[in-house]
Amino acid sequence: MIIYIDRNECRMGIDKYLLKLGFTVHRLNLEVGDYVVNRKVGVERKTVDDFKKSIIDGRLFRQVKLLKQNFIDSILVIEGENLYNGNINARAVKGAIVSLIFNWRIPIIFTQNTSETAEFLRIIAKQNTGFRRNYSVRFGKKPHHEFKQRLYLLEGIPKIGPHLAGGLLEHFSSIKNILEASEEELIKVKGIGKTKARKIKQLLSGRL
């Protein structure tokens, strides 16, 4: 099970829960969503307070639109309690939920805390693993946002699959840094030994 996590989410400590649940975790600066599960499911996580604030300031539906545009499947997680209490009318909250489900066709999962959110992500990963075989590694249309474009490019290079693509981006942060990396620097990435580093370097430099 592979999961990409926005670095801001790691402040919640959810990455530690996910590691214990058996995920291979890649921490990146995601431009869309908070998690990408098995490279095909985009997940936006909101605490109850942030969910209500995002309704007020208009972020909610902009974020949902980006999820729908960039992922095969999209899910919204609302974490916490007292959803219908606070500084926003309960009808507005309920109306937003109904709109997300029926107008935007996005599933909503309600969780009580971070550990429960992590458990739901594990279930999502398990249930989507089989479906993933119906897609090529570079599935669907060419991705539009920068993170997925970089993954798309890297996965087209021989010797670099989805796992290594995520590891390389996490370690080097950009395609430019990967292209300029020496064999010794490539070896520092988990899953790359001397032989693979040499092959990757030869491919990237056009020496094969």
Secondary structure in CASP SS format (residue, H / E / C, confidence):
PFRMAT SS
TARGET T0000
AUTHOR 0000-0000-0000
METHOD secondary structure of the structure
MODEL  1
M C 1.00
I E 1.00
I E 1.00
Y E 1.00
I E 1.00
D E 1.00
R H 1.00
N H 1.00
E H 1.00
C H 1.00
R H 1.00
M H 1.00
G C 1.00
I H 1.00
D H 1.00
K H 1.00
Y H 1.00
L H 1.00
L H 1.00
K H 1.00
L C 1.00
G C 1.00
F C 1.00
T E 1.00
V E 1.00
H E 1.00
R E 1.00
L E 1.00
N C 1.00
L C 1.00
E C 1.00
V C 1.00
G C 1.00
D C 1.00
Y E 1.00
V E 1.00
V E 1.00
N C 1.00
R C 1.00
K C 1.00
V E 1.00
G E 1.00
V E 1.00
E E 1.00
R E 1.00
K E 1.00
T E 1.00
V H 1.00
D H 1.00
D H 1.00
F H 1.00
K H 1.00
K H 1.00
S H 1.00
I H 1.00
I H 1.00
D H 1.00
G C 1.00
R H 1.00
L H 1.00
F H 1.00
R H 1.00
Q H 1.00
V H 1.00
K H 1.00
L H 1.00
L H 1.00
K H 1.00
Q H 1.00
N H 1.00
F C 1.00
I C 1.00
D E 1.00
S E 1.00
I E 1.00
L E 1.00
V E 1.00
I E 1.00
E E 1.00
G C 1.00
E C 1.00
N C 1.00
L C 1.00
Y C 1.00
N C 1.00
G C 1.00
N C 1.00
I C 1.00
N C 1.00
A H 1.00
R H 1.00
A H 1.00
V H 1.00
K H 1.00
G H 1.00
A H 1.00
I H 1.00
V H 1.00
S H 1.00
L H 1.00
I H 1.00
F H 1.00
N C 1.00
W C 1.00
R C 1.00
I C 1.00
P C 1.00
I E 1.00
I E 1.00
F E 1.00
T E 1.00
Q C 1.00
N C 1.00
T H 1.00
S H 1.00
E H 1.00
T H 1.00
A H 1.00
E H 1.00
F H 1.00
L H 1.00
R H 1.00
I H 1.00
I H 1.00
A H 1.00
K H 1.00
Q H 1.00
N H 1.00
T H 1.00
G C 1.00
F H 1.00
R H 1.00
R H 1.00
N H 1.00
Y C 1.00
S C 1.00
V C 1.00
R C 1.00
F C 1.00
G C 1.00
K C 1.00
K C 1.00
P C 1.00
H C 1.00
H C 1.00
E H 1.00
F H 1.00
K H 1.00
Q H 1.00
R H 1.00
L H 1.00
Y H 1.00
L H 1.00
L H 1.00
E H 1.00
G C 1.00
I C 1.00
P C 1.00
K C 1.00
I C 1.00
G C 1.00
P H 1.00
H H 1.00
L H 1.00
A H 1.00
G H 1.00
G H 1.00
L H 1.00
L H 1.00
E H 1.00
H H 1.00
F H 1.00
S C 1.00
S C 1.00
I H 1.00
K H 1.00
N H 1.00
I H 1.00
L H 1.00
E H 1.00
A C 1.00
S C 1.00
E H 1.00
E H 1.00
E H 1.00
L H 1.00
I C 1.00
K C 1.00
V C 1.00
K C 1.00
G C 1.00
I C 1.00
G C 1.00
K H 1.00
T H 1.00
K H 1.00
A H 1.00
R H 1.00
K H 1.00
I H 1.00
K H 1.00
Q H 1.00
L H 1.00
L H 1.00
S H 1.00
G C 1.00
R C 1.00
L C 1.00
END
